[in-house]
Amino acid sequence: MKYIRRLADQIIDSRSKAFNALNITGPKGCGKTRTCKERCKTIIEFQDESRRQANLQIAETAPNLFFRNERPILFDEWQDAPKIWGAVRKECDDRPEDTGSFYLTGSSSRKIKTPHTGTGRISSLTMYPMTLWESGESNGSVSLEQLFEEKTIKVPANSSIELEDYFFLICRGGWPRCLELKDKAAQLEVGKDYYRQIYNTDISYIDDVKRDPEIARTLIWSYARNAATLAKKTSIYADVKANYSVSDPTLASYVSALERLFVIRDIDAWTPQIRSKTAVRSSKKHIFLDTSIATSALGISPKYFNSDLDSFGHLFENMVIRDLLAYSEVHNAHVKHYRDDTGMEVDAVYEKEDGRYALIEIKTGVNKIPEAEKNLLGFKDLIKEHNRNADKDPAHPGVKYREPSLLIVICANAPMAYTTEKGISVIPFSCLKD
């Protein structure tokens, strides 16, 4: 299959000029090895059965022999030969001018403690499952980065897919393997298989701690029920405790394992105090790094959403936030959310490293766009009001907050991308890229 350039390639292009070695982490099956193979002249695969024992013996006794090969060199599944990390680190010290010489990839289902961190020599980056832009479902006619510069969508762009297509994409997920399969039913099996491996095997293998597969399955199911919500951990744990006798610390260890496996992730709250007497809810928003794991846990198919658009809305928001996270990884940005105790809420805040940020509402239907526009403008007005109040006492000015650079509504079934008269950018998800 022809290689599809990934967002991670942009990061690799940059860091390979500054660091001798790159360690690519991320979910199992997201494309780490394939991306590195495209760049490397020598491939050392520790799980290649035809060479496994020989490679492991060299790694254990004389790892420097590998460095005689033509560079860049990929060490795939390097965790099987832990001494490789230290050997690469020392080679980086001995030849600091040889940037981009080594790539390390490995299954996220196994973590190895190394004697050295590799700081300053080995740079780590996270690779995500494919965004809609990478998999080709988004036409990429609206660039989030470009929008920060131009402020408005100058040329209206048409959406490329229908609402029902999203039903399928949420269940299929962003696994590169799916693009090699022509049969749609077969594509849906990929995420289901990853899901089964996670709760049956990976959750115990990651740190050699025996965990109950049924407790893990129930926990993932509860997270799936609460995808893209601010549900408290106590509520999620209660779902598990309804069927199993298990302590909070034990469940916390399961959650930690799922996070290290890149199955789930919590999105932090954006916490400007724009109302002096209003409590900002610092609860984290729970998402899956791939929605196919959530739908597999729930046991639902694309057709299910025909009669449950509410669940679709949560999982659609999850999918959008996952893509925003992938974009933020490339551009050193941050993705957060906002909600206070008055009900003021913003689904996502995309904050760039220079301080500029976008307030983003995520909606499934065009009928929700006016409501989202009103909410975003109201939020911006609150920030303006806060800043005016902060200036009232020149001798003791209060804290002021930067106004948003962009107000965005990302919509599932909007027919085209455009900027409203009030300055809100409406973007069909199938038009978005980084």
N, C-alpha and C positions, 0 to 999 in steps of 0.2 A: 504494500500500500504506500502511495506517495506520502511523504512526510508533510504534516500540517504544522506550520510554524506556530509556536505557542507564545503566550504572554511571557512565560518564564524566560524565553529566549532573549527578550529585551533586557532582563536583569542580568542574565549570563553574559551578554555582549558587553555590558558595562563592568561587571565585577571581574571578569576574566582578564581585564586590563590592569586590575589593581591587586589581585590576589593570585597566589600560586596554585591554590586548590579550591574547589567549590564542592560543598556537600549539599545535595539536593534532597530535601525531605518532602513529605506529603502523603496523602492516602495511597494505599495499595491500588495499583491499576490506573493511576492518573496520568502515566506517560513519562515518568522520570527517566527510566532507562533508555527509551527510544529517543528522547530529546538529546541525551548525552551521547548516544551512539552516533548521532548525526555530526558530532563535532570531533570525536576522538579517532585517532589513527590506530590505537591499540586497545583491545577490549579484553579485560580479565574478568571472567564470569565465574564466581565461586560456587554457583549452583549448576554449572555445566557438568553433567555427570561424566562426560568423556575426559574432562581435565580436572575434575574436582579434587581428587586426592593429591595430584601433583601440585596444583596451585596452592592447596592448603598447606602442604609440606614446605613449599618455598616460603609462603607467608609466615610460617612459624619459625623457620630456621634462618632464612636468608632473604628477607623481603626486598633488599636492595637490588636483587637480580631483576626484579620487575622493571626497575627504572632504566635498564639498558634498552628497553623497547622504545620505539618511536613515539613521541609525544604529540598531542595530549593522550593520556592514558586514563581509561575508565576502569575503576574497581567497582564492579556491580555486586550487590549483596556483600559489601565489605564487612558487615557485622559477623559473618561466618569466620572471618580472619581478623580479629580485633587488633593484632599488632600492625596491621596496615596503617591504621590511623597515626600511630606514633612514628612509623617509618616515613610516611608522607610528610608529617610535620617537620621532622629533622631534615628531610630533603629540601623542604621549603626554606629552612634556615640556612642550609649550605649553599643554595642557589636562589637567592631572593629575586634575582633579575628575571627568572624564568616564570613569568606570570602565565596563568591559564594552562598549566602543565597537567593537572590532575583533576579528575571528577570522581566523586564518591556518591553512590546511590545505594539504597537498601530498603528493605521492607519496613514500613512503619510499625509492623507488628512485633518488632523486636528491638529493644533498646540495650545498648552496650555502654558500660562505664569505661571511659578512657582515662589514662593517667594525665593527659594534657588536653586542654580545651581546644587548642588550635587557634586561639584568638590572634588575629593579625596575620595568620598564615592561611587558615582554612575558613572561608566564608560560607555560612549556611543560608539557604533560602528555601522558602516553601512554595511548592507547586500545587495547584488546585486542579480538581476535575475541570473539564473543558467548559468555558463560558459559552453562551449562545453565539458570541462573535467568533470564537475559535472553531466551534463545530459547524458553523455556516448557517445556523438558523437566524442569526441577526445579519442584516445587510450592512451594518456598520456605518450607516449614513450620518449618524450623529455621534461625534466624539466628545466624551465628557471633558477631556483635557482641553480640547479646542473651544468648547463652550465656555470654559472659565475665562478664556481670552476674548472671545467675541461677544459674550453676554447674551446674544440672541441667536435663534435658529434662522439664518438668513434665507435658506432655500428649503421650503417644505419637503419632507421626505416621507414616502409612503411606507406603511407597514407591510411586511412580507409574509406574515402567517396569520392564521385564524385562531380564535379562542380555543377551539377543540385541539389544535396543534399543541398548545401549551399543556393540555391534559396529558398528552403522550410524553412530552419532553420532561415533565415533572417526574413521571414514573420511569422513564428511560435513564435519566441522569446524564452526566457529562463524561462518561467513560469512553476513552478513545477506542476501546475494543468494539463498541457498538457501531462505529462508523465503518468497520470492516464487514458487518453483517447486513445483508439486504433485507432479510425477513424481519418485520417489526416485532413479531412475537418473540423471535430469538433475541432481539435487542433488549427486550424487557427482562429477559432471564439473567442478564449480566449483573444488574444491581441486586437482584434477588440472591444470586449466588454469593456476592460479596457480603451481603447482610448475614447469610447463614454462617459464613466463615468467621465473621466478626464475633458473634455470640457463642459459637461452638468452640472456636480455636483461638483466635487472635487475642481475645480479651484475657486469656490466661498466659499465652505464649509471650506477650509483650514484656513481662517482668518475672516470668516463672512463678507466678502466684496462682494457685488453683482457684478458679472462680466457677460458680454454678451457672451453666449455660441458660437455665430457665430464668434465673434472677436477672441475668444480663439481658435476655430477650424481653422480659417484662419492663425493665428499665428503659430500654430503647423504645419500646412501644409507648411508654408514658411520655418520653421526650417528644416522640412523633405527634402525640395528641396535643402537645403544647408547643409545637414548632412556631417560631416567630411570635412568641408571647412572652410576657414577663412573669410567668408562673413561678411561684416560690419553690425552692428545692423541697421544702416540707411537703408541698402538695404532690410533687413528683414522687418523692419517697413513699408517701402514703399509698399511692397506687401499687407499689411493690409490696409494702407491708400488709396490704389487704389479702395477699396470698402466701407470703413467706415471712418467716420469723428471721429478721435481719436487722442489724443495728445501723444507725446513721453513719458512723465511721466506716463500716464495711461498704455501705452504698456509696459513700464519698470516694472510696478507693476504686469502685467500679466506674464512677463518673470520670475520675482522673485517668483511668486506663482508656476510656472511650475518647477523651480529649487528646491523649497522646497518640491514639490511632487515627486522629483526624476524622473522627466520625461526627462529633458534635463540637460546638464552640459557643461560648457566651459573648455577646456583644455588650460592651460597656456603655454606661449612660453618659451622655453629654450633660454637664452639670453647671451651667451658668445660672447664677441666682438673679433672674431678671424680675422677680417679685419678692420684695423683702420679707413678706410674711408667708411665702409659699414654699412648701417643702418639695424639693425635687426628688423624685423617686429614683434611687440609685440601683434599682433592680436590674439584673442583666437580662438581655433578650436571648432566648435559646434558638440556635439554628443548627441545621445539619450541613456539613460540607458538601453533601450531595443529597438531593431530595429523594432519589431512588431508594436510599436506605430507609427514609421515613415512610414512604409508601409501601415498601416491602414489609416493614414492621407493622403497619396498619392493615396489611393484607388487602390492599385496594388496587384496582386497575384504572386505566384512563377513563373507562365508561362510568366509573363510580361518580366522577365529578359532575356528570349530567344532572344528578339529583342532589348534589351537595356543594354548592358554590362557596359556602362559607369555609369549608375545609380547603377548597381550592385557593381561596383568597390568602389563607395563612401560608400554604405551601408555595404559592406564587411569590409572596413577599420573601419567603426564605430563599427562593431561587434568585431573586433580584439581589438580595443582600449578599449572597454567596458570590455573585459576579462582581459586585462592588468591592468585596474583599479582595478578589483576584486583581482587580484594577488598582486597588490601593497598594498591593504588594509591589507592583511595578513602579508606582509613582511616589513611594514613601508617604502615602497618605494614611488616614485613619477613618474607620467606619464606626459610628456610634449611633445612639438613639436618644430620644428625649421624651419624658413624660413627667408632669407634675401633678400634685394632688387636686388641682382644679379641673383636670381632664385635658389640659393642653398637651398635645402629643405630636411628635414628628417621627415618622417611621424610620428614617435614617438621616444621619448627618455625615456628609463626606467632607473631611477636613484635610486640606493640603498642608505640606510642611512649611509653607510660607505664611500660614495663618488664614488664608482664604478658605471659605467653606460653603457648601451647598446644603440647603434644607430640602429633603426629599420626601414626598408622599408617594406611596405605592398603592395603586388601585387596579381593580380588575376591570371595571366598566367605565365607559365614557360618561355615564350618568353621575359618577362620583367626582368628576373633574371640578365642577363649580364649588363643591364642598371643600375639596382639597385646596383649591385656589384661595378660598376664603380663610382657611386655617393657616396657610403659609403667610398670607398677607397680615393676618392678625398676629402671628408670631413675630414677624418683622416689626410691626408697630409696637409691640411690647418691648422689643429691644431698643427702639428709638425712644420710647417713653422712659425706659430705665436710664438711658444715657442723658436725657434731658434732666431728670431728677438728680443724677450724679453730678451735674454741673451747677446745681443751684447754690452751693456754698463754695465759692472760688477758693477760700482759704483751706477748706478740707474737702476737696472733691472726692466723690465716691468712685468705685470701680466701674469702668466703662467697658462695654463689649463691642467687638467688631460686628458690623452688620453683615448679613449673609451676602455673598457674592452672587449666588444663584438661588432661585426658587424653582424647584423641579417637581413635576408629577410624572412618574413612570407608570404607564398604563398598559394593561394587557391587550385590550381590543380597540385602542384608539386607531383610527384609520391612517393618520399621518402625524408627523412631528411638526410642531409649530410653536411660536411664542405668542401668548395672548396679549391683548392691549395693555394689561396690567403688569406685563413683564414675567409671567409664569411660563416656563418652558415645559411643554407637554411632549413627552417622548414615548412612543410605543417601545416596549422592551425589545422588540425584534428589529429596532433601528439603532440600538445602543452599542457602542464600543468604548474602550478606555480613552 
